[in-house]
Each structure stands twice: as structure tokens, then as C-alpha cells.
Amino acid sequence: MRLLLVEDDVALAANVHTGLKRAGFAVDIATNGVDAEFMGNEEPYDAVILDLGLPQRNGLEVLRHWRQGGNLVPVIILTARDAWHERVDGFKAGADDYLGKPFHFEELLVRVQALIRRNLQVSALNQQLHCCGLQLDEEQQQVTTPEGEVFTLTGTEFRLLRYFMLHPGRILTKARLTEHVYDQDFDRDSNLIEVYVRHLRRKLGDWRILTRRGQGYIFVDPDKPESNI
């Protein structure tokens, strides 16, 4: 999953960025409101962490512009402002969640995970994502098969499998997978998606990820065979 972190505190942004990357997210950073608004409109982020006190354009204005333009990307407001009416203003502007500074990174992480799942209407228990007979442990970045086999995943394998498991039975193009698995610095012409699809097939079985020539990939949902035809 790909996130946009909007924060002008360089040290805080670096720490949060490191933590999110370690947790298996691709993360882009914006340090001012103008860049943030542009990036949020141009890139298909799965969620945005948005500070309010930004240079050039404040976070509330950025958020209002997104919503007025029909951009419904899930947004967590991250701010040192703690007055109740400011939280109300944030929710009225279209925020989905609110976290005040200072905060523990672990709380931010579980809020991000919960927001993405809620947006996709996916449930999970104790950071365990269940789909298509598989159990994905987001904290340990391991997957357990119905037969009880446990595979430890590399960072890219984890990000790719999580995106597949959140979108079972759908045709996912290479471009879409690249946009959601890697950050903006990734070479979009690379063939790494194909490489890591092969890695996942070796671990989970070739039948789990179908190739549709000229279209993309389908992560097979055995409970809905008609969606995989």
C-alpha cells in the first residue's frame, strides 16, 4: 500500500517514514501544502497522513480542496493543535481520523492500517489479514497457508501479497500494482512486479495468481470462482 506523508518537521517525517517503510508501506513525503495538494491529486494513494500546520498552504485548505474536487483519499490529520473545535473543523473538512502530537508511532500505524481496511471494507484481527484461505501477519510479515505452512516474506513480497489479498478476484494491471507497491522514485518500466509475482507463486502455488495477457493479474478467490474466469 502506498501512503503520502505530509509533514514539514524534517526529523519527525524521517522517523515516521522509516517506521512506515519497515511496516511494509511505500511512502512519499511532501513538506508543504502546495506540493501535498498536487501529489494527492496526481497519485493514487491508499491513505494520507496530513499535518495541519504546513507552509505555503495549511492542511485544512489542502483537505478541503481535495474533497471539493472529488478526491476521497482516506486522510488522517496529524497535528499539535488539540482544541476540540479544531478537531471538529478537521472532520467537517473531510478528515477520516485525527491524531494529536506527540504520539506513539504504533498508534499511528494501527490507525493507518484500520483506515485502509475500513475504506476497502476488509476486516482483520490482531494485525492478521485473512483472505482466500491465507492468513497474512502484518507485524511479522509472514503468510500462513491453509495447510499450515508459514513463509517469511521479503518487503516487496509482503507489499505485493497484501495488495493482492485486499483486492481478490479483480484484474490488477502491472501499472496499478506498481503505483501501490512502490513509491514515486521507483522505475515504472522495471520488470520487478513480474519477478515478485513469480516468487509468490513459488511459495503459494501457481494457481493463486493468474495472468491475463494484455490486462494484468488476478489473485484467485477460491470462494468466488466466477470472479476468476
N, C-alpha and C positions, 0 to 999 in steps of 0.2 A: 504494500500500500504506500502511496506517495502523499507526503504532507508538505504544507507550506508553513514555515515558522516565521512569523513577523515580529521582530524584536530588535530594538535599537541598542540595547545593552549588550555589547560585544561579548563580554565574559559569560553572561547568562545564556546568550544564544549559543555560544560554543559548547557549554556544558549540556544544555538541553539537546542540541544537535547530536552530540556524542552519545547521550543516553538513548535517544530515539533510534539512531543508527544501530546501536547494539541490540535494541529490541526488535530489529528487523524491518525498519521503515526506511524508505528513500525520502530524503529531506532536502528541500530547497529553502534558502533563507533570504528574506527581504528585511532591510534595516530602515526603511522609510515608507510612508503611506502611499506615495505615488507609485513606487515600484511594486508594492504589495498589491495595489488595486489592479495594475496591469497584469501581473503574473497570475493573480487569481482568476482573471477573465480569460487568459490565454492558455492556461494549462489545466488539465483535468485532475485536480487534486481530490483525494478522498476525504481530506479534512484540513482545516486551517486553524493554527494557534495564533491568535491575533492580540497583540498588545494594543492598549488604547493610547498611551502617551507617545505618539510617534512624531518625528519631524516631518515637515512638508505637508502632511495630511493626517489628521488624527484617525485612530482606529474606528471610531463610531461612524465617521464620514465615509471611510472606505467600505464598511459593512453596509451602510445604507445604500451606497451606490451599487454594490453587488446585488442587493435584494431588489432594488428598483429596476435593475437591468435583467432580472430573472435568473441571476446566479444563485442557486440554492445550496452551494457547497456547505457542508456542516462546519460550524465555527465555534471554537472555544475561546472566549475572551480571557486574556491573561493580563492582569493589571494590579497595580498597587493601590488603586482607588477602591475604597472599601465602604463608601456611603451607600445605604440601601437604595436611594433614588438613582444612583449611578448604575447599579446593577439592573434596576428596572429599565433605565434608558437603554442599556445594552440588549436586554431581551426584546424590548419594543423595536429596536433597530434590526432584529432578526437573528440574534445570537442563539445558539443551541445549548450552550453551557457556559459557566463562569467560574474562574478560579483566581482567587486573590493571591498576591505576593505578600510575604515569602511563601513558598510552597515546597512540598516534598516531591521530588521527581516521580516517585512511584505513584502518587495520586494523579499527577498529570497523565502518566502513561495509561492507567486503568480508565481514566475519563476518555482519553482518545480512543482506546480500544472499544469501550462501551458505545461511544458516539458513532463510530463507524458501523458497528454491528446493528445498532438501532436504525441507522439510516438504510441499511441493507435488509433489515427485518430478519436478522440472524441472531440466534440465542447461543450463549456459551456459559459454562460453569467453571469457575476457578481457573480461568485462562485456558480452558480446554475447548477447542472448536471441534464440533462433531459434524461430519458430512460424508455421505456416500460410503459409510462403513468405516471411515478413518477417524482417528482421534488425533488432533494436532495440538501439542502442548506449546503455547506461545511463549512461555517463560523459558523452557528448556530447549525450544526449537527442535523438537523431536516429533515424529509421527509414529502412531501405532496402528497396525493393520488389524482387520478382523481376526486374523489367525494369531494375533499376539506378538508379531514381530515388531521390534522397535528400531527405527532408523534415526540416527542423528543427522540433521541436515546442515549443509553449509548456509551461509547467509542468503545467497541468491536462491538456492533451492527452497529455503523456507519462505522467502517473499513470494516466489512464484507459486508454490503449492498453496499458500494461504489465499492468494488471489483466485486461483482455480477453485478452491473449496468454498469461497464466498460467492462464486458465480457458476455453480454446477449446471450442466446441460445447455450452456449458452455458447454460441460461436464467439471466440475471443481472437481478434486479429493479433498478429505479431506487433503491430504498431500500438494497439491498446495495451498489451501486456508490457511492452517496453515503457510506455508512459506511466504505468502504475507501479512498476517494479524497480525502476531506476530513476535517479534524479536528473536534473537538467544538463549535467555535464557528460552524460553517457552518450556514446557514439550510436546514434539511432540506426546506422547502417550495419552495425555489428550483427553477427550471427549467433550471439551468445544465448538468445532465447531458445534456438533450436538445440544448442548444446545442453542446456539445463533441462529442457523437456526430455531429452534422451536420458539424462541422469535420473530423473524422476521415474521414467518408465522402467529403468533397470531395477529400481528399488520397489516400485509399487505394482509393476505389471504393465505391459504394453497396452492392454485393452483399456486402461483407465484414461488415457489421453489420446483421443482420436485426432487425426489430421484431416482437415477439409482443404483440399488443394484449391489455391486461389482465394481462400476465405480465412482460415486460421485453425485454431484448436478447439476441441470440446472436451471438458472434463466430465467423464461419464458418471451420471447418477443412476445406479442400478435400480433404484426405486421408481424412476421415470424414464423407462426405455424409449418412449415415444419422443422425448426431447433430444435423443442422441442419434436419431435417424438422419 
